[in-house]
Amino acid sequence: MGGRIVFETSGSEHLIMEFLWKEGTEKSFVEIMEFLNNEAGKDWKKQTVNTFLKRLIDKGLIAIQQKGRNRVYCAALTVDEYEQGCAKKLLDDHYNGSINAFLSALTGGGKIDKQFADELRKLVD
C-alpha cells in the first residue's frame, strides 16, 4: 500500500467498495451506475456517483485507469488490507495505539474468558 490512504468511508462509499471487491475486476462508470441503481436500489444521478468515486480516489481506496476511450475503476487495496487499516486507525485514534488499552475497554477492565484468551493465543502463535 503506497501513499496516504484514508481508512474512512461513508455508507455509500462503502457500497461502491464492496461492489468492486466482490467483482474483483475493473468496472466502468456505466457498470458501477447499473449496480447502484439496479441491484443496490439507489436512484443516483451521474453527478452523485462521480462525487463518490472522486472521494474514494482522493482517499486512495480506488484506482482509475484509462482503457482506450474509457476510464475503469478498481479497488486499490484488498478487503483485508482495508480492514487492517481501519483497525489500526481505530486503535491509534481512540487508544493511543495500545492493544492493552483497547482490550481493557473491550472487556470493561475485567478478566477475559477462556475462549477469548484461547483465540488471542492462536493469533499470537
C-alpha positions as CSV (number, residue, x, y, z in Angstrom):
1,M,0.0,0.0,0.0
2,G,1.7,3.1,-1.2
3,G,0.8,6.7,-0.5
4,R,-1.5,8.0,2.1
5,I,-4.8,6.1,2.4
6,V,-7.8,7.4,4.3
7,F,-9.5,4.5,6.1
8,E,-12.9,6.1,6.4
9,T,-15.9,5.6,4.2
10,S,-19.5,6.7,4.3
11,G,-22.1,4.1,3.8
12,S,-22.5,5.0,0.1
13,E,-18.8,4.9,-0.5
14,H,-18.5,1.6,1.2
15,L,-21.3,0.2,-1.0
16,I,-19.2,1.0,-4.1
17,M,-16.1,-0.5,-2.5
18,E,-18.0,-3.7,-1.7
19,F,-19.1,-3.9,-5.3
20,L,-15.6,-3.6,-6.6
21,W,-14.2,-6.1,-4.1
22,K,-17.0,-8.6,-4.8
23,E,-16.5,-8.3,-8.6
24,G,-12.7,-8.4,-8.3
25,T,-12.2,-6.7,-11.6
26,E,-12.1,-3.3,-13.2
27,K,-15.5,-1.7,-13.7
28,S,-16.6,1.1,-16.0
29,F,-18.6,4.0,-14.7
30,V,-21.7,2.6,-16.5
31,E,-21.3,-0.8,-14.7
32,I,-21.0,1.0,-11.4
33,M,-24.1,3.1,-12.1
34,E,-26.0,0.0,-13.2
35,F,-25.1,-1.8,-10.0
36,L,-26.0,1.1,-7.8
37,N,-29.3,1.9,-9.4
38,N,-30.5,-1.6,-10.3
39,E,-29.0,-4.0,-7.8
40,A,-28.5,-1.7,-4.8
41,G,-31.8,0.1,-5.3
42,K,-30.3,3.6,-5.4
43,D,-31.7,6.3,-7.6
44,W,-28.5,8.3,-8.1
45,K,-27.6,10.7,-10.9
46,K,-24.2,10.6,-12.7
47,Q,-23.0,13.6,-10.7
48,T,-23.7,11.8,-7.4
49,V,-21.8,8.7,-8.4
50,N,-19.0,10.9,-9.8
51,T,-18.7,12.6,-6.4
52,F,-18.5,9.3,-4.5
53,L,-15.9,7.9,-7.0
54,K,-13.8,11.1,-6.7
55,R,-13.9,10.9,-2.9
56,L,-12.7,7.3,-3.0
57,I,-9.9,8.1,-5.4
58,D,-8.8,11.0,-3.2
59,K,-8.8,8.7,-0.2
60,G,-6.6,6.2,-2.1
61,L,-9.2,3.5,-2.0
62,I,-10.0,3.3,-5.7
63,A,-7.5,3.4,-8.6
64,I,-8.5,4.7,-12.0
65,Q,-7.1,3.6,-15.3
66,Q,-7.7,4.7,-18.9
67,K,-8.7,1.8,-21.2
68,G,-8.9,3.2,-24.7
69,R,-11.5,6.0,-24.6
70,N,-13.0,4.8,-21.3
71,R,-11.9,5.0,-17.6
72,V,-12.2,2.0,-15.4
73,Y,-12.2,1.8,-11.7
74,C,-10.9,-0.9,-9.3
75,A,-10.2,-1.2,-5.6
76,A,-6.7,0.0,-4.8
77,L,-6.4,-2.5,-1.9
78,T,-7.9,-5.8,-0.8
79,V,-10.7,-6.1,1.8
80,D,-8.1,-7.5,4.3
81,E,-5.8,-4.5,3.7
82,Y,-8.7,-2.1,4.2
83,E,-9.9,-3.8,7.4
84,Q,-6.4,-3.9,8.8
85,G,-6.1,-0.2,8.1
86,C,-9.4,0.6,9.7
87,A,-8.5,-1.5,12.8
88,K,-5.1,0.3,13.1
89,K,-6.8,3.7,12.7
90,L,-9.3,2.8,15.4
91,L,-6.5,1.7,17.7
92,D,-4.5,4.9,17.0
93,D,-7.4,7.3,17.2
94,H,-9.0,6.0,20.3
95,Y,-6.4,4.0,22.3
96,N,-3.1,5.7,21.5
97,G,-2.1,2.6,19.5
98,S,-2.3,0.5,22.7
99,I,-3.7,-3.0,22.4
100,N,-3.8,-3.2,26.2
101,A,-6.0,-0.1,26.4
102,F,-8.2,-1.5,23.6
103,L,-8.6,-4.9,25.4
104,S,-9.3,-3.2,28.7
105,A,-12.1,-1.1,27.1
106,L,-13.4,-4.2,25.3
107,T,-13.6,-6.2,28.5
108,G,-14.7,-3.4,30.7
109,G,-11.4,-3.7,32.6
110,G,-12.4,-7.2,33.7
111,K,-10.9,-10.5,33.0
112,I,-11.4,-12.1,29.7
113,D,-13.0,-15.5,29.4
114,K,-11.1,-18.7,28.4
115,Q,-12.4,-18.8,24.9
116,F,-11.4,-15.2,24.2
117,A,-7.9,-15.9,25.7
118,D,-7.5,-19.0,23.6
119,E,-8.4,-17.0,20.4
120,L,-5.8,-14.4,21.3
121,R,-3.2,-17.1,21.9
122,K,-3.9,-18.5,18.5
123,L,-3.3,-15.1,16.9
124,V,-0.1,-14.6,18.8
125,D,1.2,-18.1,17.8
